Amino acid sequence: MRNILLASAFCIGISLPAAAANLVTNGSFESGLTGWAIGGVDTQGYPPVAIFYGAASPYPNGAFGEAVPANDAPTNSPDAPGARAAYFVSDFTVNQSLKQTIFLNPGTYQIGFSAYAPANGYANAGDATFSGTILSLVLANYAVSAGPVTTWRTFQGATVIAAPGNYDIEFVFNTNLFPSKDVVIDQVYVIEGNPPPPVVDVPAPAALALFGMGLLGLSAVRRRAA
């Protein structure tokens, strides 16, 4: 029994590295659109806004009455989904954008964001095109009609910055028919370091050794009991 307890204590003592900080200001839009610049031409007058999750409210607090669920797609973002997300909704807009510029030193960076198509917008006749570019790497560029509806998707990758300087994060939305499809985005991130290795469901040697120690302990207890 003592062997088993020692093995358990060893496992509990293993600590994981702290999560890297998100270098994007307000990447989960919990402070509205603070830190983001709105660009492009919107002739309808519906600029991007930060809506609230689960709010069956009209624009600008909700997705025209649809309660959008919080992002549940797997992501390497160090930020929680929180209570808000950014919403693109104008029906007549040319290169409507949300943009942020950050300063980076040379190194490897993980980048990504998540996107969602609300059902009420997806049912509209007009299509929308959407792109997401982070640190010059195009992570997404698609027609909303070509993607799933009411499903959060994460677009992510890694890139190497060779020279110190300012680098852009930009999302671009285009529509030209009333009414058109919409896009919601959340958990935009840039974090320093290499992506974590893929999880492989194979026991590690240390885990096997601990398991063996446990079996030996059980055998000793049984022999003494006998």
C-alpha positions as CSV (number, residue, x, y, z in Angstrom):
1,M,0.0,0.0,0.0
2,R,2.9,2.4,0.7
3,N,4.2,2.0,-2.8
4,I,0.8,3.0,-4.2
5,L,0.6,6.1,-2.0
6,L,4.1,7.2,-3.0
7,A,3.2,6.8,-6.7
8,S,0.1,8.9,-6.2
9,A,2.0,11.6,-4.4
10,F,4.5,11.7,-7.2
11,C,1.8,12.2,-9.8
12,I,0.1,15.0,-7.9
13,G,3.5,16.8,-7.6
14,I,3.9,17.2,-11.4
15,S,3.2,20.8,-12.3
16,L,2.3,22.1,-15.8
17,P,3.9,25.2,-17.4
18,A,1.9,28.5,-17.1
19,A,-0.1,29.5,-20.1
20,A,1.5,32.1,-22.4
21,A,0.0,35.6,-22.3
22,N,-2.2,36.8,-25.2
23,L,-0.4,39.6,-27.0
24,V,-3.7,40.8,-28.6
25,T,-5.4,43.6,-26.8
26,N,-9.0,42.6,-25.9
27,G,-8.8,39.5,-28.0
28,S,-12.1,38.1,-26.5
29,F,-13.9,41.5,-26.9
30,E,-14.8,41.6,-23.2
31,S,-14.2,45.4,-23.4
32,G,-16.3,45.9,-26.4
33,L,-14.1,46.9,-29.4
34,T,-11.5,48.6,-27.3
35,G,-8.1,48.2,-29.0
36,W,-9.7,47.6,-32.4
37,A,-10.0,50.0,-35.3
38,I,-13.1,49.8,-37.7
39,G,-12.3,50.3,-41.4
40,G,-13.9,50.0,-44.8
41,V,-17.1,51.5,-46.2
42,D,-20.6,50.7,-44.7
43,T,-23.4,52.4,-46.6
44,Q,-26.1,50.8,-44.4
45,G,-24.8,52.0,-41.1
46,Y,-24.3,48.8,-39.2
47,P,-20.7,48.8,-38.0
48,P,-19.2,45.8,-36.1
49,V,-20.2,45.6,-32.5
50,A,-19.5,43.4,-29.5
51,I,-22.7,41.4,-28.7
52,F,-23.4,39.4,-25.6
53,Y,-23.5,35.6,-25.6
54,G,-27.0,34.1,-25.0
55,A,-28.7,37.4,-25.5
56,A,-31.8,37.2,-27.7
57,S,-31.6,40.9,-28.2
58,P,-31.7,43.3,-31.2
59,Y,-28.5,44.8,-32.6
60,P,-26.2,46.2,-31.1
61,N,-26.5,43.9,-28.0
62,G,-27.4,40.7,-29.8
63,A,-27.6,39.0,-33.2
64,F,-31.0,40.5,-34.2
65,G,-32.8,38.4,-31.6
66,E,-30.7,35.2,-31.9
67,A,-29.0,34.0,-28.7
68,V,-25.4,33.1,-29.9
69,P,-23.8,30.5,-27.7
70,A,-20.3,31.0,-26.3
71,N,-17.4,29.6,-28.4
72,D,-17.0,25.9,-27.7
73,A,-14.5,25.0,-30.4
74,P,-11.1,23.7,-29.3
75,T,-8.6,26.6,-29.3
76,N,-5.1,27.4,-28.0
77,S,-6.2,30.8,-26.9
78,P,-5.2,31.5,-23.3
79,D,-8.4,33.6,-22.9
80,A,-11.8,32.3,-21.9
81,P,-14.7,33.0,-24.2
82,G,-16.1,35.4,-21.6
83,A,-19.5,37.1,-22.2
84,R,-19.0,38.8,-25.6
85,A,-18.0,38.4,-29.2
86,A,-17.6,40.6,-32.2
87,Y,-20.4,40.7,-34.8
88,F,-20.3,41.7,-38.5
89,V,-23.8,42.3,-39.8
90,S,-24.0,45.1,-42.4
91,D,-25.8,44.1,-45.7
92,F,-24.0,46.7,-47.8
93,T,-20.3,47.0,-47.0
94,V,-17.0,47.0,-48.8
95,N,-14.0,45.7,-46.9
96,Q,-15.5,46.4,-43.5
97,S,-12.8,45.5,-41.1
98,L,-11.6,45.1,-37.5
99,K,-7.9,45.7,-37.3
100,Q,-5.2,45.9,-34.6
101,T,-1.4,46.4,-34.8
102,I,1.0,44.9,-32.3
103,F,4.7,45.1,-31.8
104,L,6.6,41.8,-31.9
105,N,10.2,40.7,-31.4
106,P,11.7,37.9,-33.5
107,G,10.4,34.4,-32.6
108,T,7.8,31.8,-33.2
109,Y,4.2,32.7,-32.5
110,Q,0.9,30.8,-32.3
111,I,-2.0,32.6,-33.8
112,G,-5.7,32.0,-34.2
113,F,-9.4,33.0,-33.8
114,S,-12.8,31.4,-33.8
115,A,-15.8,32.2,-36.1
116,Y,-19.5,31.4,-36.1
117,A,-22.4,31.9,-38.6
118,P,-25.8,32.8,-36.9
119,A,-28.8,30.9,-38.2
120,N,-31.0,34.0,-38.9
121,G,-28.2,35.5,-41.0
122,Y,-27.4,32.2,-42.7
123,A,-31.0,32.0,-44.0
124,N,-30.7,35.4,-45.8
125,A,-30.4,35.3,-49.6
126,G,-27.4,37.5,-49.8
127,D,-24.0,35.9,-49.2
128,A,-21.0,37.4,-47.3
129,T,-17.3,36.9,-47.7
130,F,-15.0,36.9,-44.7
131,S,-11.3,36.7,-44.2
132,G,-9.0,36.6,-41.1
133,T,-5.3,37.4,-41.4
134,I,-2.9,37.4,-38.5
135,L,0.7,38.4,-38.8
136,S,0.5,38.3,-42.6
137,L,-0.8,34.6,-42.5
138,V,-4.3,34.2,-44.0
139,L,-6.0,31.8,-41.6
140,A,-9.5,32.0,-43.2
141,N,-10.9,33.4,-46.5
142,Y,-14.4,32.0,-47.4
143,A,-18.0,32.7,-48.4
144,V,-20.2,32.3,-45.4
145,S,-22.6,30.1,-47.4
146,A,-19.8,27.5,-47.9
147,G,-19.3,27.0,-44.2
148,P,-21.5,25.4,-41.5
149,V,-24.2,27.3,-39.6
150,T,-24.5,27.6,-35.8
151,T,-21.2,25.9,-35.4
152,W,-18.1,27.5,-33.9
153,R,-14.9,26.8,-35.9
154,T,-11.3,27.7,-34.9
155,F,-8.7,28.8,-37.4
156,Q,-5.2,28.6,-36.1
157,G,-1.6,28.2,-37.1
158,A,2.0,29.3,-36.3
159,T,4.4,31.7,-37.9
160,V,8.0,32.8,-37.4
161,I,8.8,36.5,-37.1
162,A,12.2,37.3,-38.4
163,A,12.5,41.0,-37.6
164,P,11.2,43.2,-34.8
165,G,8.4,45.5,-35.8
166,N,4.6,46.2,-36.0
167,Y,2.4,43.4,-37.3
168,D,-1.3,43.5,-38.2
169,I,-4.3,41.4,-37.2
170,E,-7.2,42.1,-39.5
171,F,-10.7,40.7,-40.2
172,V,-12.5,41.8,-43.4
173,F,-16.2,41.4,-44.2
174,N,-18.0,42.1,-47.5
175,T,-21.7,42.0,-48.5
176,N,-23.8,43.5,-51.3
177,L,-27.5,42.4,-50.9
178,F,-30.3,43.0,-48.4
179,P,-30.4,40.9,-46.3
180,S,-27.1,39.1,-46.2
181,K,-25.3,36.6,-44.0
182,D,-23.5,37.5,-40.8
183,V,-20.3,36.5,-39.0
184,V,-19.4,36.4,-35.3
185,I,-15.8,36.1,-34.1
186,D,-14.1,35.5,-30.7
187,Q,-10.9,34.5,-28.9
188,V,-8.4,36.2,-31.2
189,Y,-4.9,35.4,-30.0
190,V,-1.2,35.7,-30.6
191,I,1.0,33.9,-28.1
192,E,4.8,33.4,-28.1
193,G,6.2,29.9,-28.4
194,N,5.8,26.8,-30.5
195,P,2.4,25.0,-30.7
196,P,2.0,22.2,-28.2
197,P,2.7,18.7,-29.6
198,P,-0.3,16.6,-30.5
199,V,-1.8,14.5,-27.8
200,V,-1.1,10.8,-28.4
201,D,-3.1,8.3,-26.3
202,V,-0.1,6.1,-25.5
203,P,1.2,5.5,-21.9
204,A,4.5,7.3,-21.3
205,P,7.4,5.2,-19.8
206,A,7.1,7.1,-16.5
207,A,3.4,6.3,-16.3
208,L,4.1,2.7,-17.1
209,A,6.8,2.6,-14.4
210,L,4.4,4.1,-11.8
211,F,1.7,1.6,-12.9
212,G,4.2,-1.2,-12.4
213,M,5.2,0.1,-9.0
214,G,1.5,0.0,-8.1
215,L,1.1,-3.6,-9.2
216,L,4.2,-4.6,-7.2
217,G,2.7,-2.9,-4.2
218,L,-0.5,-4.8,-4.5
219,S,1.4,-8.1,-4.9
220,A,3.3,-7.4,-1.7
221,V,0.2,-6.6,0.2
222,R,-1.5,-9.8,-1.0
223,R,1.5,-11.9,0.0
224,R,1.7,-10.4,3.4
225,A,-2.1,-11.0,3.8
226,A,-1.7,-14.6,2.8
